[in-house]
Amino acid sequence: MRVVTLAAAAAAAPLPTSVTVDPTAPKPNILILLVDDMGYSDTSLFGSPNASTPHIDRLASRGVKLTQWISGASICTPSRASLQTGRYPIRTGCTGTVEKFRVIPTPSNPGGLDPTQHLGIATALKQAGYATGMSGKWHLGVSGNEALKGGPDSRFAPNANGYDSYLGSPYTNTPMCAMDGDGVSDTLKSSPGFCYMTANTTVVQQPLRLENFTGTITDHAVWFLRHQASKPQRQPWFFFMSYFHVHTPLFTNRTNRGRSRGGQFGDNVEEMDDSVGRIVATVDELGFTNDTLIFFTSDNGPYQEEGWEFSGRTNLYNAAGEHVGRMKGGKGQLFEGGVRMPGAAVWPGVIQPGTVSDTMVSTVDIFPTALALAGVKVNSSYAVDGRDMTPVLRGTTGSQHDVFLHYCGFTIVAARVSGRFKVFWATPKWYTNDPKNGSVCLQCCNGVNPFSRLTGAIATQLCGCEDKDQDWHDPPLVFDMATDVQEDKPLTGANWPADAGISLADVVSKALLAKETMEMDVHPKPDITGAGTCTAGLPAVWRQQCCPGCHAVGFPFPECKTLLGRNCTCDKVPQFGHEEEVSLLV
């Protein structure tokens, strides 16, 4: 009999801030469904003609469709850090100016989201008595230990950040994870070191069986919900479902290939939708529906540099379903295509079903919203940049953000004012290797990441955040998000909207004051390589996670080996229908 511990909380660490808990708070269950690299229009809910997403559509019909959901950042690691903490990514150091350090570059790098410095949503909710769980992609670091200090210390892993039960990939989907003919991420020498699965901090599958990944992490989510329902007394729960879909390399189970009108990408979207359907159906079956707040969104815009066949869309459709254009940019950029996400929220009895909100909310708002509903209050000296969006979800107020700042790396390059006007001090310089090829994006930075060649894979390169990567504007460009989502018509005094309720000069002044105040309050700088504290450093064998009984060797990208020097593999993912395989340490 094999035993996999899936509900073992990490040893309690001191909180980075004091908290108080109101025992009279409603404490709803909270479920976050986060897609990876999904464009604004990739679901049928937001107009896609290429993928059918009946489960997401049905979910949104039970609550509010949010048409101005703005991500905390335009790329994976900083966006996810903002979700976990409710803070701009610059506060966590989970950002960078050069492309390779805008995210954590390998699973054996020394940085990550530090729970001793930043209060995570799962840790905060545990203070209010919540059970916490997570499935899927993390990409916020694993271990930080130096040489000669034992094996990986998992100080940045999901368990260390408050998740009692975790099953998934602590890194991300990456070119090294491309499947072989058997559906396994084992096409390159470097693949197993990047692409593997852990149950809490134990490696249970290496290399990753990518074909089955979505089904496996969905099984874990369903198991978590059933376990909560089996408890003799109600305990509120929080679950974070973090998909690999629709990040490249695209993958689906072989039973789902060719099912959509949108090729491989559409198949990815529909497989993800099936997972959403399973999880929400389980919530309903177990009687959690009326006590559960559900969020659905994406971490950032589509990865255009991968080519149109493999990336999402930022199309715009009118009420009749007619295509009327597309938003500029995509992943890595601060045009709307990079940061405006599909969004929906559901809480029966609180959120009016079948409603649509054009009010701006953000991914950073999930943290303060969840804490407010759980009755958790942080010390006033601890900065939280998000705002409780409950009034917006109830339909009783406009945007909670007077000014919302957009960072590219360490630099504030844009801002939203009053939820409506968008101010740009800088915009990205686009370039492409093949401008005449319509299958390659034009509003992007279509190069090759030279760092990726060391892995044996070729990764496309996103736009950077150094000064040389930007076109600077003085005076800044200003766009009206109420009438110009495509950001094509800069405003001037001559065409300033009559219903603005604020002058152009005041919009720019408010944005500039918020920018300067933030820069005085939070002013870390990138290191010499262009990295933040969370993304800096080099991979190392002593931080590489391997199957039990194996060890890591090699540089720059560690490989896992047995004592006899053979490639190390394991496949001990728990089978959730067989309780003898899962130890419930609660």
C-alpha positions in Angstrom: 0.0 0.0 0.0 1.4 3.4 -0.9 0.4 6.5 1.1 0.4 10.0 -0.2 -0.1 12.8 2.3 -2.5 15.3 0.8 -3.7 17.3 3.8 -0.6 18.0 5.8 -0.3 21.6 6.6 3.2 23.1 6.7 4.6 24.0 10.1 3.2 27.3 11.2 5.5 30.2 10.6 5.2 33.7 12.1 2.8 35.9 10.2 4.3 38.9 8.4 1.5 41.1 10.0 -0.8 40.9 12.9 -4.4 40.0 12.1 -7.7 40.0 13.9 -10.8 37.8 13.1 -14.4 38.8 13.5 -16.3 35.6 14.5 -19.6 37.1 13.2 -18.4 37.4 9.6 -20.3 35.3 7.0 -17.3 33.1 6.1 -18.5 31.8 2.7 -16.6 29.0 1.0 -14.4 30.5 -1.7 -13.4 28.9 -5.0 -11.1 30.5 -7.5 -10.9 29.1 -11.1 -7.8 30.6 -12.7 -6.9 29.9 -16.4 -3.4 30.5 -17.8 -2.8 32.9 -20.7 -6.5 33.0 -21.7 -7.5 35.9 -23.9 -10.5 38.1 -23.3 -12.6 36.4 -26.0 -11.6 32.8 -25.7 -14.8 31.5 -24.1 -18.2 31.5 -25.8 -19.3 33.7 -22.8 -17.2 36.5 -24.2 -18.0 35.8 -27.9 -15.6 33.0 -29.1 -17.0 31.2 -32.2 -14.2 28.6 -32.0 -14.8 27.0 -28.6 -17.9 25.9 -26.8 -17.8 26.6 -23.1 -21.3 25.7 -21.8 -20.1 25.1 -18.2 -18.5 28.5 -17.9 -21.4 30.2 -19.6 -23.9 28.5 -17.2 -21.7 29.4 -14.2 -21.7 33.1 -15.2 -25.4 33.1 -15.8 -25.8 32.4 -12.1 -24.0 35.5 -11.2 -22.3 38.5 -12.7 -20.2 38.7 -15.9 -17.4 41.2 -15.3 -16.3 42.9 -18.5 -13.6 45.1 -17.0 -11.6 42.6 -14.9 -8.0 43.9 -14.9 -5.1 41.6 -14.0 -2.5 42.6 -11.4 0.2 42.1 -14.1 0.5 41.1 -17.7 2.6 38.0 -17.1 2.5 34.8 -15.0 4.6 35.2 -11.8 3.8 38.8 -10.9 0.1 38.3 -11.7 -0.1 35.3 -9.5 1.8 37.0 -6.7 -0.8 39.8 -6.8 -3.6 37.3 -6.6 -2.1 35.6 -3.6 -1.2 38.8 -1.7 -3.5 41.6 -2.9 -0.4 43.6 -3.5 1.3 45.1 -6.5 4.0 42.7 -7.6 6.8 45.2 -7.0 6.1 44.8 -3.2 6.8 41.1 -3.4 9.9 41.3 -5.7 8.1 38.8 -8.0 9.0 40.7 -11.2 11.9 41.8 -13.4 12.8 44.2 -16.2 14.4 41.8 -18.6 12.2 39.1 -20.2 13.8 36.0 -18.7 13.5 37.4 -15.1 10.0 38.8 -15.5 9.0 35.3 -14.1 10.8 32.7 -12.0 12.9 31.1 -14.7 13.3 27.5 -13.3 11.9 25.4 -10.5 15.3 25.2 -8.8 15.9 28.9 -8.7 16.5 30.4 -5.2 13.6 32.9 -5.0 9.9 32.9 -4.5 6.9 34.3 -2.7 8.2 34.6 0.8 5.5 33.8 3.4 7.5 35.5 6.2 7.3 38.8 4.3 3.9 38.6 2.6 0.6 37.4 3.9 -0.9 35.0 1.4 -4.7 34.5 0.9 -4.6 30.9 2.1 -2.6 31.7 5.2 -4.9 34.6 6.0 -8.1 32.5 5.6 -6.7 29.8 7.9 -6.7 32.3 10.7 -10.5 32.4 10.3 -10.7 28.6 10.5 -10.8 27.8 6.7 -9.6 24.5 5.3 -7.4 25.3 2.3 -6.4 23.5 -0.9 -4.9 24.0 -4.3 -4.5 22.2 -7.6 -2.3 22.9 -10.6 0.2 25.6 -11.5 2.1 27.5 -8.8 5.0 29.4 -10.5 5.9 31.3 -7.3 9.0 29.5 -6.3 9.8 26.3 -4.4 13.0 26.3 -2.4 15.5 28.9 -1.3 18.2 26.9 0.5 21.9 27.3 -0.3 24.4 24.5 -0.8 25.3 22.1 2.0 22.0 22.8 3.8 20.1 19.6 2.9 17.7 19.1 0.1 15.0 21.4 -1.2 13.5 23.3 1.8 10.1 24.1 0.0 10.0 27.5 1.8 8.1 29.1 -1.0 5.9 26.2 -2.1 2.1 26.2 -1.8 2.2 24.5 1.6 4.5 27.1 3.0 2.0 29.8 1.7 -0.9 28.3 3.6 -2.3 25.5 1.4 -3.1 22.4 3.5 -3.5 20.2 0.5 -1.7 20.7 -2.8 -1.4 18.5 -6.0 0.1 20.0 -9.1 3.2 21.3 -10.8 5.1 23.8 -8.6 6.6 25.4 -11.8 4.6 26.1 -15.0 3.9 24.7 -18.5 6.9 25.4 -20.6 8.4 24.3 -24.0 10.3 21.6 -22.1 6.9 20.1 -21.2 5.9 19.2 -24.8 4.5 15.7 -24.9 5.9 12.6 -26.5 3.7 10.1 -28.3 2.7 8.6 -25.0 1.5 11.9 -23.6 4.5 12.4 -21.3 6.7 15.5 -20.9 9.9 13.7 -21.9 11.0 15.0 -25.2 14.1 16.7 -24.0 17.0 15.9 -21.6 15.8 18.8 -19.5 12.1 17.9 -19.4 11.8 15.9 -16.2 13.6 18.6 -14.2 11.0 21.2 -15.2 7.9 19.1 -15.6 6.8 17.0 -12.7 4.0 16.8 -10.1 4.1 17.0 -6.4 1.6 16.0 -3.7 2.3 18.7 -1.2 6.2 18.7 -1.3 6.7 15.1 -2.4 7.4 14.4 -6.1 4.8 11.8 -7.2 5.2 12.0 -11.0 8.4 12.7 -12.9 8.3 13.3 -15.8 4.8 14.8 -15.9 2.1 12.9 -17.7 0.9 16.1 -19.3 -1.9 14.5 -21.3 -3.7 13.6 -18.1 -2.8 16.7 -16.0 -6.1 18.5 -16.2 -8.0 15.4 -15.2 -5.6 14.6 -12.4 -5.8 18.1 -10.8 -9.6 18.1 -11.2 -9.8 14.8 -9.4 -7.9 16.4 -6.5 -10.3 19.4 -6.5 -13.3 17.1 -6.4 -11.7 15.0 -3.6 -11.0 18.1 -1.6 -14.6 19.2 -1.8 -15.9 15.7 -0.9 -13.6 15.6 2.1 -14.9 18.9 3.4 -18.5 17.6 3.0 -17.7 14.5 5.0 -16.7 16.5 8.1 -19.2 16.2 11.0 -19.2 20.0 11.6 -19.2 22.7 8.9 -15.8 24.3 8.3 -15.5 27.0 5.6 -13.1 26.1 2.8 -11.0 27.9 0.2 -9.8 26.2 -2.9 -7.6 27.6 -5.7 -7.9 25.8 -9.0 -5.0 26.9 -11.2 -5.0 25.4 -14.7 -2.1 24.8 -17.1 -4.6 25.4 -19.9 -4.3 27.4 -22.2 -0.6 28.0 -21.9 1.7 26.5 -24.6 2.7 23.8 -25.3 -1.0 23.0 -25.9 -2.1 19.6 -24.7 -5.3 17.7 -24.2 -6.2 14.1 -23.3 -6.4 12.1 -26.6 -10.1 11.6 -26.1 -10.6 15.4 -26.5 -8.5 16.0 -29.6 -10.3 17.4 -32.6 -13.5 18.1 -30.7 -13.7 21.9 -31.2 -14.0 24.3 -34.1 -10.8 26.0 -33.0 -8.1 23.4 -33.5 -5.7 22.5 -30.7 -6.4 25.7 -28.9 -10.1 25.3 -29.0 -9.7 21.7 -27.7 -7.7 23.1 -24.7 -10.4 25.6 -23.9 -13.1 22.9 -24.1 -11.2 20.5 -21.9 -10.7 23.2 -19.3 -14.5 24.0 -19.5 -15.2 20.3 -18.8 -13.1 20.6 -15.6 -15.0 23.7 -14.5 -18.2 21.8 -15.1 -17.1 18.9 -12.9 -16.0 21.1 -10.0 -19.1 23.3 -10.0 -21.3 20.2 -10.3 -19.6 18.8 -7.2 -20.1 22.0 -5.3 -23.8 21.8 -6.2 -24.1 18.1 -5.4 -22.6 18.5 -2.0 -24.9 21.3 -1.0 -22.3 24.0 -0.9 -23.9 26.2 -3.6 -25.6 28.9 -1.6 -22.6 29.3 0.7 -19.9 29.5 -1.9 -18.4 32.5 -3.7 -16.8 31.5 -7.0 -14.4 33.6 -9.1 -13.5 32.8 -12.7 -10.7 34.6 -14.6 -7.3 34.4 -16.3 -3.9 35.4 -15.1 -2.9 37.5 -18.1 -3.6 37.9 -21.8 -2.8 35.5 -24.6 0.7 34.5 -25.6 0.6 36.0 -29.1 4.3 35.3 -29.8 3.5 31.6 -30.0 1.5 32.2 -33.3 -2.2 32.6 -33.9 -2.7 28.8 -34.1 -1.5 28.3 -30.5 -2.7 31.5 -28.7 -5.9 33.1 -27.6 -7.8 36.1 -28.9 -8.7 39.5 -27.6 -11.6 40.1 -30.0 -14.5 42.4 -29.3 -18.1 41.6 -30.2 -21.2 43.7 -30.1 -24.6 42.7 -28.6 -25.5 40.9 -31.8 -22.4 38.8 -31.7 -20.7 40.6 -34.6 -16.9 41.0 -34.5 -16.1 44.7 -34.2 -12.3 44.6 -33.6 -9.7 43.5 -31.1 -7.9 44.9 -28.2 -4.2 45.8 -28.6 -1.4 43.7 -27.4 -1.2 40.5 -25.3 0.7 38.8 -22.6 3.6 40.9 -21.3 2.1 44.2 -22.4 -0.1 46.7 -20.6 -2.5 47.4 -23.4 -5.9 46.0 -22.7 -5.1 42.8 -24.6 -2.5 42.0 -21.9 -4.4 42.8 -18.8 -8.2 42.8 -19.5 -9.4 39.3 -18.5 -12.6 37.4 -18.9 -14.2 37.5 -15.5 -17.3 36.2 -13.6 -18.4 35.9 -10.0 -21.2 33.8 -8.5 -22.7 33.8 -5.0 -26.4 32.9 -4.9 -28.4 35.2 -2.7 -25.8 37.9 -2.8 -24.9 38.5 -6.4 -27.8 39.0 -8.8 -27.9 36.2 -11.4 -27.7 37.1 -15.1 -26.1 40.5 -14.6 -23.3 42.2 -16.4 -21.0 44.8 -14.8 -18.7 47.2 -16.7 -17.2 48.4 -13.5 -13.4 47.9 -13.2 -12.2 45.3 -10.7 -8.9 43.6 -10.5 -7.2 40.3 -9.6 -5.6 42.1 -6.6 -9.1 42.6 -5.3 -9.7 38.9 -4.6 -7.4 39.0 -1.5 -9.2 41.8 0.3 -12.6 40.6 -0.7 -12.0 37.1 0.6 -10.5 38.5 3.9 -13.4 40.9 4.4 -15.9 38.2 4.0 -14.0 35.9 6.3 -13.7 38.6 8.9 -9.9 38.8 8.7 -8.4 42.2 9.2 -4.7 43.0 8.8 -2.7 45.6 10.7 -3.2 49.1 9.2 0.5 49.4 8.6 0.6 46.4 6.3 -0.1 47.6 2.7 -2.8 46.0 0.6 -3.3 47.5 -2.8 -6.5 45.6 -3.7 -10.0 46.7 -2.7 -12.9 44.7 -1.4 -15.0 44.2 -4.5 -18.1 43.0 -2.7 -20.0 46.3 -3.3 -19.3 46.0 -7.0 -20.5 42.4 -7.0 -23.7 43.5 -5.3 -24.1 46.2 -8.0 -24.2 49.0 -5.5 -21.1 51.1 -6.4 -18.6 52.1 -9.1 -14.9 51.1 -9.1 -13.2 50.9 -5.8 -10.0 52.1 -7.4 -9.5 55.8 -7.7 -6.2 55.1 -9.4 -4.9 51.7 -10.3 -1.2 51.4 -11.3 0.2 49.3 -14.1 3.8 48.1 -13.7 6.1 46.8 -16.4 8.8 45.2 -14.3 9.8 47.9 -11.7 8.4 50.8 -13.6 5.0 52.3 -13.5 4.2 52.9 -17.2 0.4 53.3 -17.1 -2.6 54.0 -14.7 -6.3 53.7 -14.6 -8.1 56.7 -13.2 -11.7 56.5 -11.8 -12.0 53.1 -13.5 -12.5 54.8 -16.9 -9.4 56.7 -18.2 -6.1 55.0 -18.9 -2.9 57.1 -18.8 0.3 55.8 -20.6 3.7 57.3 -19.8 5.2 54.6 -22.0 4.1 51.9 -24.5 6.0 48.9 -25.8 8.1 48.9 -28.9 6.8 46.1 -31.1 9.0 44.0 -33.4 8.6 40.8 -35.3 10.8 38.5 -37.3 8.3 38.0 -40.0 5.9 40.9 -40.4 4.4 39.5 -43.6 3.3 36.2 -42.1 -0.2 36.6 -40.8 0.2 33.6 -38.5 2.7 35.5 -36.4 1.5 38.3 -34.3 2.3 41.9 -35.2 1.5 43.7 -32.0 4.1 41.8 -30.1 7.9 41.2 -29.6 8.4 38.1 -31.7 11.9 37.0 -30.9 13.6 34.0 -29.5 14.6 33.9 -25.8 18.4 33.1 -25.9 18.2 31.7 -22.4 15.8 29.0 -23.6 18.3 27.5 -26.0 20.3 26.1 -23.0 17.3 23.8 -22.2 17.2 22.3 -25.7 13.9 24.1 -26.4 13.1 27.2 -28.3 11.0 29.7 -26.4 9.6 32.8 -27.9 10.5 36.1 -26.3 8.0 38.6 -24.8 8.4 42.4 -24.7 10.8 43.6 -22.1 10.5 46.3 -19.5 13.8 48.2 -19.8 13.8 51.8 -20.9 15.0 50.8 -24.3 12.0 48.5 -24.8 9.5 51.4 -24.4 8.4 54.5 -26.3 8.0 57.3 -23.8 5.3 59.9 -24.0 5.4 63.4 -22.6 2.6 64.5 -22.2 1.2 61.0 -21.5 -1.3 59.3 -23.8 -4.8 59.2 -22.3 -7.6 56.8 -23.6 -11.3 56.5 -22.6 -12.0 52.8 -21.7 -15.7 53.5 -21.9 -15.6 54.2 -25.7 -12.1 53.2 -26.9 -11.3 49.8 -25.6 -9.0 49.3 -28.6 -6.8 52.3 -27.4 -6.7 53.9 -30.8 -7.9 57.4 -30.1 -5.8 59.4 -27.7 -7.7 62.1 -25.9 -7.0 65.8 -26.0 -8.7 68.9 -24.8 -10.5 69.1 -28.1 -12.1 65.6 -28.0 -12.5 65.2 -24.2 -15.8 63.5 -23.4 -18.5 65.8 -22.1 -19.7 63.2 -19.6 -16.3 62.7 -18.0 -17.1 64.5 -14.8 -13.4 65.3 -14.6 -10.9 67.3 -16.7 -8.1 65.9 -18.8 -5.6 67.8 -16.6 -7.1 66.4 -13.4 -6.9 62.8 -14.8 -3.2 63.2 -15.6 -2.6 65.0 -12.3 -4.3 62.2 -10.2 -2.4 59.5 -12.1 0.9 61.3 -11.6 0.3 61.9 -7.9 -0.5 58.2 -7.4 2.6 57.2 -9.4 4.9 59.5 -7.5 3.5 58.6 -4.1 4.0 54.9 -4.8 7.5 55.4 -6.1 8.4 57.2 -2.9 6.8 54.5 -0.7 8.0 51.5 -2.6 11.3 51.9 -4.5 13.2 48.6 -4.9 15.4 48.3 -7.9 16.3 45.3 -10.1 19.6 43.6 -9.5 22.4 43.7 -12.0 20.7 41.0 -14.1 17.4 42.8 -14.2 15.7 40.5 -11.7 13.6 41.1 -8.6 14.3 39.4 -5.2 11.7 36.7 -6.1 12.9 36.0 -9.6 16.7 36.4 -9.3 19.5 33.8 -9.1 20.5 30.6 -10.8 19.2 27.0 -10.7 21.0 24.6 -8.5 21.1 20.8 -7.8 20.4 21.2 -4.1 17.1 22.9 -4.8 15.9 20.5 -7.5 12.9 18.3 -6.5 13.2 14.7 -7.5 11.3 11.4 -6.9 12.0 9.9 -3.5 15.3 8.0 -3.4 16.8 10.1 -6.3 19.1 13.0 -6.4 19.9 15.9 -8.8 23.1 16.4 -10.8 24.3 18.7 -13.5 24.4 22.4 -14.4 22.8 24.7 -15.4 19.6 22.6 -15.4 19.7 19.8 -12.9 18.7 16.2 -13.8 17.3 13.6 -11.4 19.2 10.4 -11.2 19.1 7.1 -9.2 22.1 6.0 -7.1 23.2 3.9 -10.1 23.1 7.0 -12.4 20.0 6.1 -14.3 17.3 8.6 -15.2 14.9 8.8 -12.2 11.2 8.3 -12.8 8.2 7.8 -10.7 4.4 7.7 -11.1 2.6 7.5 -7.8 -0.2 10.0 -8.2 -2.9 9.1 -5.7 -6.0 7.4 -7.1 -8.8 9.3 -5.3 -11.2 6.5 -5.7 -9.0 4.3 -3.5 -8.9 5.8 0.0 -6.1 3.5 1.1 -3.8 5.5 -1.1 -4.5 8.8 0.6 -3.7 9.6 4.1 -5.9 12.3 5.5 -3.9 14.1 8.2 -6.4 16.7 9.4 
